[in-house]
Amino acid sequence: MFPIRDENPTFHTSFATFTIIGLNVIAWILFQGLGTNPTLAKSICQFGLIPGEFLGNLSPGTQIPLGHGLVCLVDNHPNWLSPLTSMFMHGGWLHLIINMWFLSIFGDNVEDAMGYMRFFIFYLLCGFGAVAVQLFSDPTGYLPMIGASGAIGGVMGGYALLYPRAPVHLIVFLGFFFFRVVVPAYLVLGYWFLLQLLSAAPTVGKTTGGVAFWAHVGGFVTGIVLVKLFCKDERLQKSSAKRVRGWR
């Protein structure tokens, strides 16, 4: 199932959400060459986070294959900014579009409860929390970790805690058939988190390709833990008063 929108009004322009989306798009254009190689591969090696390299658990010179004859070389001087830069790198158009779509749906309301500067800091901290959990789950991992999904997972965790009954419109796919449903946010976000947790459990201590599920789990939990610390009471009260629709 795929979310297409929510019914949760905002009071303020989502400056931070738009800025984060813009930064990801700019990084995709300027540093990742719109997904063309060798620029894409170079950006993943340079700005992605390789757990084993970051923690010093891989030998310098180790080659990490990326496909199409391209490799990353493990350095003995890891990029200490990679927990930050990796949040703004993506592996393809679909990866970028889906991440920014989820952020646009759930980010505006969380930002509305915090203000743009608090939300920006909250977003980054959720990304760092996602990185920390992924590093802990596979400290010798050699595949580069990239993408905004860990930080966005934190935004989704914050949304689930702040607006659990906000209506979310979904498209549900069943083979060649699909239909549209409306469910409370806690169901769709709780289901998403459960999928990440079940997918992550078998990967502890293993380097697997594809999705960094533990980063999603770590980001979501970080968002739940931190969201109330960053919210402004008057903004939350105003938002709650306006949400006249939805499940109570």
C-alpha positions as CSV (number, residue, x, y, z in Angstrom):
1,M,0.0,0.0,0.0
2,F,1.1,3.5,-0.8
3,P,0.1,6.8,0.9
4,I,-1.1,9.5,-1.5
5,R,-2.2,12.2,1.0
6,D,-3.4,13.0,4.5
7,E,-6.2,15.1,5.9
8,N,-4.3,17.1,8.5
9,P,-4.3,20.9,8.0
10,T,-1.3,23.1,8.7
11,F,-1.0,26.7,9.8
12,H,2.4,27.7,8.6
13,T,4.5,27.4,5.4
14,S,6.7,24.3,5.5
15,F,10.0,26.1,4.9
16,A,12.2,23.3,6.4
17,T,10.4,20.5,4.6
18,F,10.7,22.3,1.3
19,T,14.3,23.1,2.0
20,I,15.2,19.5,2.8
21,I,13.5,18.4,-0.4
22,G,15.4,21.0,-2.3
23,L,18.7,20.0,-0.9
24,N,18.1,16.4,-1.8
25,V,17.2,17.4,-5.4
26,I,20.2,19.7,-5.7
27,A,22.5,16.9,-4.4
28,W,21.0,14.6,-7.0
29,I,21.7,17.0,-9.8
30,L,25.1,18.5,-8.8
31,F,26.8,15.6,-7.0
32,Q,25.1,12.5,-8.4
33,G,24.8,13.5,-12.1
34,L,21.0,12.8,-12.2
35,G,21.9,9.1,-11.6
36,T,24.4,8.6,-14.5
37,N,27.6,6.7,-14.0
38,P,30.4,7.1,-13.1
39,T,29.2,10.2,-11.3
40,L,26.5,8.3,-9.3
41,A,29.0,5.6,-8.2
42,K,31.6,8.3,-7.3
43,S,29.0,10.1,-5.1
44,I,28.0,6.9,-3.3
45,C,31.7,6.1,-2.5
46,Q,32.6,9.6,-1.5
47,F,29.5,10.7,0.4
48,G,27.8,7.4,1.4
49,L,28.5,5.8,4.8
50,I,30.3,2.4,4.8
51,P,29.9,1.0,8.3
52,G,33.1,-1.0,8.4
53,E,35.2,1.8,7.0
54,F,33.6,4.4,9.4
55,L,34.3,2.2,12.4
56,G,37.8,1.1,11.2
57,N,36.8,-2.5,10.8
58,L,37.7,-2.9,7.1
59,S,41.3,-3.0,5.8
60,P,42.3,0.0,3.7
61,G,42.3,-0.8,0.0
62,T,39.3,-3.3,0.3
63,Q,37.3,-3.2,-2.9
64,I,33.6,-2.9,-2.7
65,P,31.8,-3.8,-6.0
66,L,29.0,-1.5,-7.1
67,G,28.2,-3.2,-10.4
68,H,29.1,-2.3,-14.0
69,G,32.8,-2.8,-13.2
70,L,32.8,0.0,-10.6
71,V,34.2,-0.3,-7.1
72,C,34.6,1.7,-3.9
73,L,38.0,1.6,-2.3
74,V,38.1,1.6,1.5
75,D,40.2,4.5,2.8
76,N,42.2,4.6,6.0
77,H,40.9,8.1,6.5
78,P,37.1,7.7,6.6
79,N,34.8,10.6,5.8
80,W,33.6,11.7,9.2
81,L,30.9,13.8,7.6
82,S,29.4,10.7,5.9
83,P,26.6,10.3,8.6
84,L,25.4,13.7,7.4
85,T,26.2,13.5,3.7
86,S,24.8,10.0,3.2
87,M,21.3,11.4,4.1
88,F,21.3,13.5,0.9
89,M,22.5,10.7,-1.5
90,H,20.2,8.4,-3.4
91,G,20.7,5.3,-5.6
92,G,18.2,6.1,-8.3
93,W,15.2,8.3,-9.4
94,L,12.7,6.0,-7.7
95,H,14.6,6.0,-4.5
96,L,14.7,9.8,-4.5
97,I,11.0,10.4,-5.5
98,I,9.5,7.9,-3.0
99,N,11.6,9.4,-0.1
100,M,10.6,13.0,-1.0
101,W,7.0,12.0,-1.5
102,F,6.8,10.5,2.0
103,L,8.5,13.5,3.5
104,S,6.1,15.9,1.8
105,I,3.1,14.0,3.2
106,F,4.2,13.7,6.8
107,G,6.9,16.3,7.2
108,D,4.7,19.4,6.9
109,N,2.5,18.6,9.9
110,V,5.5,17.6,12.1
111,E,7.2,20.9,11.1
112,D,4.0,22.7,11.9
113,A,4.1,21.5,15.5
114,M,7.8,22.5,15.9
115,G,8.7,25.5,13.7
116,Y,11.2,25.3,10.8
117,M,14.5,25.4,12.7
118,R,13.5,22.9,15.4
119,F,12.2,20.6,12.7
120,F,15.4,20.8,10.7
121,I,17.4,19.9,13.8
122,F,14.9,17.1,14.6
123,Y,15.2,15.7,11.1
124,L,19.0,15.6,11.3
125,L,19.0,13.9,14.7
126,C,16.6,11.3,13.4
127,G,19.0,10.6,10.6
128,F,21.9,10.3,13.0
129,G,19.8,7.9,15.1
130,A,19.1,5.8,12.0
131,V,22.8,5.7,11.2
132,A,23.8,4.7,14.8
133,V,21.4,1.8,14.8
134,Q,22.5,0.6,11.4
135,L,26.2,0.8,12.5
136,F,25.4,-1.2,15.7
137,S,23.5,-3.8,13.7
138,D,26.4,-4.5,11.3
139,P,29.7,-2.9,12.4
140,T,31.7,-4.7,9.7
141,G,29.3,-3.9,6.9
142,Y,31.0,-3.0,3.6
143,L,28.0,-1.8,1.5
144,P,27.6,2.0,1.3
145,M,24.5,3.3,3.2
146,I,22.7,6.2,1.4
147,G,19.3,7.8,1.4
148,A,17.0,10.0,3.4
149,S,14.7,7.2,4.5
150,G,16.2,6.8,8.0
151,A,15.6,10.5,8.8
152,I,12.1,10.4,7.1
153,G,11.4,7.3,9.3
154,G,11.9,9.6,12.3
155,V,9.5,12.1,10.8
156,M,6.9,9.3,10.4
157,G,7.5,8.1,14.0
158,G,6.9,11.7,15.2
159,Y,3.8,12.0,13.1
160,A,2.4,8.7,14.5
161,L,2.8,10.0,18.0
162,L,1.4,13.5,17.4
163,Y,-1.4,12.7,15.0
164,P,-2.3,9.0,15.4
165,R,-5.9,9.4,14.2
166,A,-5.3,11.7,11.3
167,P,-6.9,10.2,8.1
168,V,-4.4,9.0,5.6
169,H,-5.4,8.1,2.0
170,L,-3.8,5.0,0.6
171,I,-3.7,3.1,-2.7
172,V,-3.7,-0.6,-2.0
173,F,-2.3,-2.9,-4.7
174,L,-3.5,-6.5,-5.0
175,G,-1.7,-7.9,-8.1
176,F,-3.1,-6.1,-11.1
177,F,-5.9,-4.6,-9.1
178,F,-5.8,-1.6,-6.8
179,F,-8.3,0.4,-4.7
180,R,-8.3,3.4,-2.4
181,V,-8.9,3.4,1.3
182,V,-8.7,5.9,4.2
183,V,-7.2,4.7,7.5
184,P,-6.0,6.4,10.7
185,A,-2.3,7.3,10.7
186,Y,-1.4,4.9,13.5
187,L,-2.5,1.9,11.4
188,V,-0.5,2.7,8.2
189,L,2.6,4.0,10.1
190,G,2.5,1.1,12.6
191,Y,2.2,-1.3,9.8
192,W,5.2,0.3,8.0
193,F,7.3,0.1,11.2
194,L,6.3,-3.6,11.8
195,L,7.4,-4.4,8.2
196,Q,10.8,-2.7,8.8
197,L,11.3,-4.5,12.1
198,L,10.4,-7.9,10.7
199,S,12.7,-7.3,7.7
200,A,15.5,-6.1,9.8
201,A,15.6,-8.9,12.4
202,P,17.3,-11.5,10.1
203,T,20.0,-9.1,9.0
204,V,21.7,-8.5,12.4
205,G,25.5,-8.7,11.8
206,K,25.0,-9.4,8.1
207,T,25.8,-7.3,5.1
208,T,23.0,-7.5,2.7
209,G,22.2,-5.5,-0.4
210,G,19.1,-3.4,-0.9
211,V,17.5,-1.7,2.0
212,A,19.0,-0.7,5.4
213,F,16.0,-1.8,7.5
214,W,17.7,-1.2,10.8
215,A,18.2,2.5,9.8
216,H,14.5,2.7,9.2
217,V,13.8,1.2,12.6
218,G,16.3,3.4,14.3
219,G,15.0,6.6,12.7
220,F,11.4,5.8,13.6
221,V,12.2,5.1,17.2
222,T,14.4,8.2,17.4
223,G,11.5,10.3,16.1
224,I,9.1,8.9,18.7
225,V,11.6,9.6,21.5
226,L,12.5,13.2,20.4
227,V,9.3,14.6,18.9
228,K,7.7,15.9,22.1
229,L,11.0,17.6,23.1
230,F,10.9,19.7,19.9
231,C,7.2,20.5,19.7
232,K,5.8,23.9,20.8
233,D,2.8,23.5,23.0
234,E,0.9,26.4,21.5
235,R,1.3,25.0,18.0
236,L,0.1,21.5,19.0
237,Q,-2.9,22.9,20.7
238,K,-3.8,25.1,17.7
239,S,-3.4,22.1,15.4
240,S,-5.5,19.8,17.5
241,A,-8.3,22.4,17.7
242,K,-8.4,22.7,13.8
243,R,-8.5,18.9,13.1
244,V,-12.2,18.6,13.3
245,R,-12.2,15.6,11.0
246,G,-10.7,12.1,11.6
247,W,-11.0,9.3,14.0
248,R,-11.3,10.2,17.7
